Amino acid sequence: MGSFIEVKDLYFKYDDPEDENKNEFALNGINLTIEKGSFVAVVGHNGSGKSTLAKHFNSLYLPTSGDVSVNGMNTKDDSHLFDIRRSIGLVLQNPDNQIVAGIVEDDVAFGCENLGIPPKEIRKRVDDALKAVDMYEYRLHSPDKLSGGQKQRVAIAGIIAMEPECIVLDEPTAMLDPQGRDEVISAVMKLNRERGITVIIITHYMEEAVLADRVVVIDKGRVFLDGTPKEVFSQVEMLKQHRLDVPQGTELVYKLRGCGFELPKCVLDENECADAIEKLLKGVS
């Protein structure tokens, strides 16, 4: 896989004269490479800079200094703005902020219409996008009648229909119940695995982060951990020092190890946790 997004020495400061912290940088020298076709989770506590970083990927924000490049196109170059935003679709936290039409299929078609895509091609893209997120049967429904998870899947379908190479999701499950979160994450994983779409998910749910190929941890506008989920979540003490949680299974095994039980250094989910404890109990018996 080749690099798709390149972030080099990225610093960013909000230009808000009323901000008490206006002299502080929200991003402090971030260097990051996102590979094409990868599934990357970016995690951090509130105010860490993770959402600020996400908005740099499709030029919503521009660096105060440093560079962000998408497919070799620098986001500070206005001539590349259209191509960058076609390459990267951004899904926001609240789906109601992205739904603009009274019928599901009309909403999914909205972005394609703005791109000037022919009607027959729009019809095909809308149908394919709704099927990709398992919302095709709701194509004639009003978005107002959908659950939060269904609305978010419609918002994702609207991005898919524009055929971006990458989807950036900024805390897409923060306002959803557990079922809605599962629906959205399943849809996103399917797009990555079956269509090869690069996925970057900004999240504070560690159970979501463990599903990614790679986890990037941000605090105070800096990257301080970057690796596979197992590499990152094995650093329990370091994560806790930065006010971050770990998955529940990871936490339980960490505490049991602290009590002297011989268990793996890191497990990532409930199944791995149960298997490890089962093996421990069989060994004891």
Backbone torsions as a table, in degrees:
resi	resn	phi	psi	omega
1	MET	NA	133.1	176.9
2	GLY	-90.2	164.9	-179.6
3	SER	-72.1	140.6	-179.3
4	PHE	-110.4	-44.0	177.2
5	ILE	-120.1	132.6	176.7
6	GLU	-122.0	122.5	177.0
7	VAL	-114.6	121.7	-175.9
8	LYS	-126.8	119.2	175.4
9	ASP	46.8	49.7	-175.7
10	LEU	-81.2	119.2	171.8
11	TYR	-118.9	140.9	178.6
12	PHE	-145.3	133.7	178.0
13	LYS	-128.3	131.1	177.4
14	TYR	-70.8	134.5	-179.2
15	ASP	-95.4	76.6	-177.7
16	ASP	-129.9	105.3	-176.5
17	PRO	-63.1	-19.4	-179.4
18	GLU	-91.2	-4.9	-179.2
19	ASP	-77.6	124.9	179.8
20	GLU	-63.8	-25.5	-178.8
21	ASN	-104.6	30.7	-172.4
22	LYS	-63.0	-20.3	-180.0
23	ASN	-89.5	-3.5	-179.7
24	GLU	-94.2	144.1	177.4
25	PHE	-85.2	134.2	174.6
26	ALA	-76.6	-31.8	175.2
27	LEU	-123.6	134.0	-170.5
28	ASN	-125.6	73.1	173.6
29	GLY	78.3	48.2	-178.7
30	ILE	-80.3	133.6	171.5
31	ASN	-122.2	127.0	-172.8
32	LEU	-158.7	139.8	174.3
33	THR	-124.0	129.3	176.6
34	ILE	-109.2	122.2	-178.9
35	GLU	-80.2	146.6	178.4
36	LYS	-64.2	132.5	178.4
37	GLY	83.5	2.6	-177.8
38	SER	-86.6	167.4	176.6
39	PHE	-124.1	107.7	-171.9
40	VAL	-117.8	131.0	173.3
41	ALA	-104.1	132.1	175.7
42	VAL	-112.0	119.7	-175.4
43	VAL	-123.1	159.5	179.8
44	GLY	168.5	158.3	179.3
45	HIS	-73.3	171.2	178.9
46	ASN	-58.5	132.3	179.9
47	GLY	86.3	5.2	-177.5
48	SER	-75.7	-23.2	-179.8
49	GLY	112.1	2.3	-174.6
50	LYS	-66.9	-41.9	178.7
51	SER	-71.7	-34.2	175.5
52	THR	-60.9	-43.0	177.6
53	LEU	-61.7	-44.0	-177.8
54	ALA	-58.1	-37.9	-177.0
55	LYS	-75.9	-8.8	172.9
56	HIS	-81.0	-22.2	-173.9
57	PHE	-67.8	-29.7	178.5
58	ASN	-120.3	27.5	170.7
59	SER	71.8	15.8	172.1
60	LEU	-64.9	-38.5	171.7
61	TYR	-116.6	147.5	176.9
62	LEU	-115.8	144.9	-176.5
63	PRO	-59.6	141.5	167.4
64	THR	-68.7	-39.5	169.0
65	SER	-153.2	162.1	-173.7
66	GLY	90.6	-173.1	-174.1
67	ASP	-141.8	147.8	169.4
68	VAL	-126.3	126.4	-179.6
69	SER	-122.4	139.0	177.4
70	VAL	-121.0	116.7	-176.7
71	ASN	52.5	37.3	178.9
72	GLY	82.7	-0.4	-179.7
73	MET	-98.5	122.6	-179.9
74	ASN	-75.9	129.9	-176.0
75	THR	-66.5	-18.3	179.6
76	LYS	-81.7	-7.5	179.2
77	ASP	-90.6	107.0	-176.7
78	ASP	-56.8	-28.2	-177.6
79	SER	-67.9	-16.6	-179.2
80	HIS	-101.3	-0.1	-172.3
81	LEU	-56.9	-47.3	-177.8
82	PHE	-62.3	-45.8	-177.7
83	ASP	-67.0	-36.9	178.6
84	ILE	-64.5	-43.3	-177.9
85	ARG	-75.4	-18.3	169.9
86	ARG	-77.3	-29.5	-177.8
87	SER	-79.0	-31.9	-175.1
88	ILE	-125.2	120.5	175.7
89	GLY	-100.1	137.6	-177.8
90	LEU	-112.0	124.8	176.2
91	VAL	-107.7	124.7	-174.3
92	LEU	-89.8	171.7	-176.2
93	GLN	-64.1	-42.7	-176.4
94	ASN	-103.2	109.5	-178.0
95	PRO	-60.9	-26.4	179.9
96	ASP	-63.2	-23.2	178.4
97	ASN	-77.6	-10.4	-178.1
98	GLN	-114.2	-13.0	-179.3
99	ILE	-88.2	123.4	-171.7
100	VAL	-120.2	-8.8	-175.1
101	ALA	-118.8	164.9	-177.3
102	GLY	-88.9	-8.9	178.1
103	ILE	-126.9	139.2	-175.1
104	VAL	-54.8	-49.8	-175.4
105	GLU	-67.9	-30.3	176.2
106	ASP	-67.8	-36.3	179.1
107	ASP	-67.4	-42.0	179.6
108	VAL	-65.2	-31.3	-178.6
109	ALA	-78.4	-15.8	-170.7
110	PHE	-56.1	-49.0	-178.3
111	GLY	-64.0	-40.1	179.1
112	CYS	-63.3	-39.2	178.8
113	GLU	-63.0	-38.5	178.3
114	ASN	-67.3	-25.1	177.9
115	LEU	-83.8	-5.3	179.0
116	GLY	76.1	26.5	-179.7
117	ILE	-75.5	138.5	-179.5
118	PRO	-57.9	145.7	-175.7
119	PRO	-53.7	-42.7	-179.1
120	LYS	-62.9	-39.1	178.8
121	GLU	-69.5	-36.4	177.1
122	ILE	-61.6	-44.6	-180.0
123	ARG	-56.3	-44.9	-179.6
124	LYS	-66.1	-44.4	-178.0
125	ARG	-65.0	-40.6	-179.8
126	VAL	-62.5	-47.2	-179.9
127	ASP	-62.0	-45.5	-179.3
128	ASP	-63.7	-40.8	-178.5
129	ALA	-66.9	-41.7	179.3
130	LEU	-66.9	-36.5	176.7
131	LYS	-67.4	-35.5	-178.1
132	ALA	-63.6	-29.4	179.6
133	VAL	-108.8	15.5	177.5
134	ASP	58.1	43.3	178.3
135	MET	-124.8	14.0	-176.0
136	TYR	-61.8	-37.5	-177.6
137	GLU	-69.2	-12.1	179.6
138	TYR	-102.6	14.4	-171.0
139	ARG	-62.1	-27.0	-178.9
140	LEU	-102.2	8.0	179.4
141	HIS	-82.3	161.1	170.9
142	SER	-82.9	133.2	178.0
143	PRO	-57.1	-28.1	-179.3
144	ASP	-63.0	-21.8	-177.3
145	LYS	-91.6	0.1	-175.4
146	LEU	-93.2	159.4	174.3
147	SER	-76.0	170.1	-180.0
148	GLY	-60.5	-42.1	179.2
149	GLY	-65.3	-38.5	178.0
150	GLN	-66.7	-41.0	177.4
151	LYS	-61.0	-42.1	-179.3
152	GLN	-66.0	-35.1	177.0
153	ARG	-68.5	-34.0	174.9
154	VAL	-65.2	-42.2	177.9
155	ALA	-60.9	-40.2	178.1
156	ILE	-66.3	-39.0	178.5
157	ALA	-61.9	-38.2	178.1
158	GLY	-61.9	-34.7	176.1
159	ILE	-72.4	-44.2	-179.0
160	ILE	-58.9	-39.3	-176.9
161	ALA	-60.7	-25.6	177.8
162	MET	-82.9	-0.9	175.6
163	GLU	55.0	55.2	175.0
164	PRO	-75.2	160.3	174.7
165	GLU	-84.4	-18.0	-175.8
166	CYS	-144.2	142.2	173.3
167	ILE	-119.8	126.1	175.8
168	VAL	-106.9	123.2	-178.3
169	LEU	-114.3	115.2	-176.3
170	ASP	-94.5	95.7	-178.0
171	GLU	48.2	57.0	-173.2
172	PRO	-70.2	-15.3	-177.5
173	THR	-110.8	7.9	-174.3
174	ALA	-61.5	-30.6	-175.9
175	MET	-102.7	13.0	-173.1
176	LEU	-109.2	156.4	173.6
177	ASP	-79.9	172.2	-176.4
178	PRO	-54.9	-40.1	179.2
179	GLN	-65.0	-43.5	178.7
180	GLY	-62.2	-39.9	177.9
181	ARG	-61.6	-44.5	179.7
182	ASP	-61.4	-40.4	-179.8
183	GLU	-62.1	-46.1	-176.8
184	VAL	-68.3	-46.1	-178.4
185	ILE	-64.5	-38.5	177.9
186	SER	-62.6	-41.6	179.0
187	ALA	-64.3	-41.8	-178.8
188	VAL	-66.3	-43.7	179.3
189	MET	-63.3	-37.5	178.6
190	LYS	-63.3	-41.7	179.2
191	LEU	-63.3	-40.5	-179.6
192	ASN	-69.5	-46.3	-175.6
193	ARG	-73.0	-41.5	-172.8
194	GLU	-92.1	-29.6	-176.6
195	ARG	-110.0	-8.2	179.1
196	GLY	70.8	19.7	178.6
197	ILE	-73.6	131.6	175.3
198	THR	-67.5	130.6	-177.8
199	VAL	-123.3	129.1	172.8
200	ILE	-122.8	116.3	-178.8
201	ILE	-114.7	124.9	175.1
202	ILE	-92.0	122.8	-173.8
203	THR	-151.7	155.7	169.6
204	HIS	-114.5	8.0	174.4
205	TYR	-93.6	110.1	-175.8
206	MET	-68.5	-26.7	176.7
207	GLU	-65.7	-25.5	173.9
208	GLU	-78.1	-39.7	-176.6
209	ALA	-62.4	-34.2	-177.4
210	VAL	-67.9	-15.3	179.9
211	LEU	-81.4	-12.5	-178.3
212	ALA	-80.3	165.3	174.8
213	ASP	-75.3	-28.1	-171.6
214	ARG	-148.5	144.0	179.0
215	VAL	-122.7	127.9	176.1
216	VAL	-112.9	123.9	-177.1
217	VAL	-108.3	127.7	-176.7
218	ILE	-118.1	139.3	172.1
219	ASP	-147.9	136.8	-179.0
220	LYS	52.2	38.0	175.6
221	GLY	74.3	15.1	179.9
222	ARG	-128.7	150.0	172.6
223	VAL	-84.1	122.7	178.2
224	PHE	-118.2	-10.5	171.6
225	LEU	-143.9	142.6	-178.6
226	ASP	-157.1	117.7	-179.4
227	GLY	176.5	-168.5	175.4
228	THR	-67.6	160.9	177.8
229	PRO	-54.1	-40.0	-179.5
230	LYS	-67.0	-39.9	178.3
231	GLU	-64.1	-41.4	-177.2
232	VAL	-73.8	-48.3	-173.0
233	PHE	-81.1	-2.5	169.8
234	SER	-76.6	-14.4	-179.7
235	GLN	-92.4	57.6	-173.1
236	VAL	-59.9	-47.7	-176.6
237	GLU	-63.0	-41.2	179.5
238	MET	-64.4	-42.2	179.2
239	LEU	-62.5	-41.1	-180.0
240	LYS	-66.7	-34.6	176.5
241	GLN	-61.7	-27.8	179.2
242	HIS	-99.2	22.3	174.1
243	ARG	62.3	35.5	179.6
244	LEU	-115.9	145.5	176.1
245	ASP	-85.8	171.7	171.5
246	VAL	-127.2	164.1	177.8
247	PRO	-55.8	151.9	-173.8
248	GLN	-60.1	-40.7	178.7
249	GLY	-63.9	-39.5	178.0
250	THR	-63.1	-43.2	-179.7
251	GLU	-62.4	-44.1	-178.0
252	LEU	-63.8	-46.4	-179.6
253	VAL	-65.3	-37.9	177.3
254	TYR	-59.5	-44.5	-179.4
255	LYS	-68.7	-38.4	178.4
256	LEU	-66.3	-38.5	176.1
257	ARG	-62.5	-37.7	178.6
258	GLY	-65.3	-21.4	177.4
259	CYS	-90.3	2.4	175.5
260	GLY	100.8	1.4	179.3
261	PHE	-77.3	140.5	-179.5
262	GLU	-84.9	98.6	-179.5
263	LEU	-132.1	163.0	178.5
264	PRO	-58.1	151.3	-178.8
265	LYS	-62.4	-32.1	-178.0
266	CYS	-150.1	130.4	166.0
267	VAL	-120.2	156.3	-171.4
268	LEU	-110.3	-20.4	-178.2
269	ASP	-147.3	179.4	-175.7
270	GLU	-63.3	-36.7	-179.2
271	ASN	-65.7	-44.8	178.0
272	GLU	-63.3	-38.4	179.3
273	CYS	-63.3	-47.2	-179.6
274	ALA	-62.8	-42.3	179.6
275	ASP	-62.2	-42.5	-178.7
276	ALA	-65.0	-42.5	-179.1
277	ILE	-69.6	-37.0	177.7
278	GLU	-60.5	-45.3	179.3
279	LYS	-63.8	-38.4	178.1
280	LEU	-61.9	-46.4	-178.0
281	LEU	-65.8	-37.8	178.0
282	LYS	-65.3	-37.5	178.3
283	GLY	-66.7	-36.3	179.5
284	VAL	-69.0	-40.8	-178.3
285	SER	-73.2	NA	NA
